[in-house]
Amino acid sequence: MRVELLRYTQNGIELVARSARVSGIPEGISDREIVRMIVEIDYSSALEHITFTFIIEGMSVALSRELLEHRIASHTARSTRYNEEADFGYYVPVELAGDEEALRRYNEAMGYLNSAVKELRARGVPREATRYLLPMATHTSYIWTINARSLINFLGLRLCVRAAPEIRALAMEVQRVAAGVYPEIFDGMGCRGYNLGLCPENEVRAGTKCPWKGKIPTKVEVKARWKND
């Protein structure tokens, strides 16, 4: 997967700080201090004035469906109706690592589908019909425009160890790119538990190893304490 930043709001720190001052932030506080305070206390509406446009290549169609759940953003995906998808690339789940037989059967299935698409196209079947053979693993390209507030929400959810591996890998790369532009906002950004100091996740995804387990209290634990007081 490759993530490239195509465009972003210039002078965003100055813009956000100026927007925040409209609400009455005192003079004498620097633009950077204002932005850091906004991020820390989640006074985040002013962050919506910063937007990013990414191109994401080599992601799966399955991941594109998950990305659509983040609706406060603009989404444009590669069309399988108008693009030739014979010889499509595809995502290989990390869960197959170390299991040679499972990996062989997975690649074999992808090869079969690829061959079927090519054979039907050779018979004159239109792309509009053959695209129904494309698996969820098929690589696609994606243009994604999102504001800084929504991006923080995305990262909080998808940097969690319980997130699906492919979208977590995307979140890690997006966070790296965004932090390179605006470290005041995204440097050190983590999952929701880390950002809030309180983890709202449950134990649905058994077997995941959270680095903050035992260090950051869970929402369930905190609510149990004050309910019992």
Helices and strands as residue ranges (DSSP letters): E 2-8, H 12-21, H 31-41, G 45-49, E 51-60, H 61-67, E 73-77, G 94-96, H 100-122, H 127-130, G 131-133, E 139-147, H 148-158, H 165-181, H 183-186, H 192-196, H 219-228
